[in-house]
Amino acid sequence: MHTSAFKYGLWHNTAMFNHIKEDISIVFERDPAARTRFEILTTYPGVHALIMHRFSHWLWKADFFWLGRFFSHIGRWLTGIEIHPGATIGRRVFIDHGMGVVIGETAVIGDDCTLYHGVTLGGTSWNKGKRHPTLEQGVVIGAGAKVLGPITIGKNAKIGSNAVVVKDVPENATAVGIPARILEEEKSKQREATAQKIGFAAYAVGNDENDPMIKALHSLLDHANKQDVALETLKAQIALLTDEKADAELAEAFASKKPKK
């Protein structure tokens, strides 16, 4: 054994077990179905996968690459969750359900992140080097979502179920769809279009979302947009009724002009 690897192992051993304790404890906060530590330790595949990864990652960092891959493979066989031993996973990470989760070699998952089943943190290149995503603290990835490439998902961001994300997502944003789009950006575009439609130009309004005046203006614009949608729907229904009435009157007129036998 290399001296550096041995020193790393002694230092990392305590940290690894502390992380495992946190991995078990955090389940109570994020899964209301959890009842006891024994239940979590024996029946939660996400916890099993993280325990296996903590150990295989320790082997990987100690230059025991084959052993790291071997224990990672065993973890995949037991849990249905594939985590490359080179991936970096922070503290208090929760993998819920877990089946089908894939985490690539250069992926980085920050503290307090949550991943649901079917999530892929994958690459878009065959080149060596950084090719998998980085999740900052508190990120939540919904079931079936694919986050691809060396992109960054900002702190406390949320990725909707089945979304395909190939670009950076800013902090506190929510991304949904294929390809993923930022919901707040979509709402901002709707507000801008509504403001232009009614002739409103907020030259002195900044981007401070906590300003009560800005919140009030945004609420008014959202309400105006909803009213526009409702009016367009009502106009379409009235037009349909008008067309039906006109057709009925025309049919009645033709019927009255039929020659008598």
Summary of the structure (lengths in Angstrom):
residues: 261
radius of gyration: 27.9
end to end distance: 111.8
largest distance: 113.8
contacts: 770
relative contact order: 0.06
helix: 49%
strand: 13%
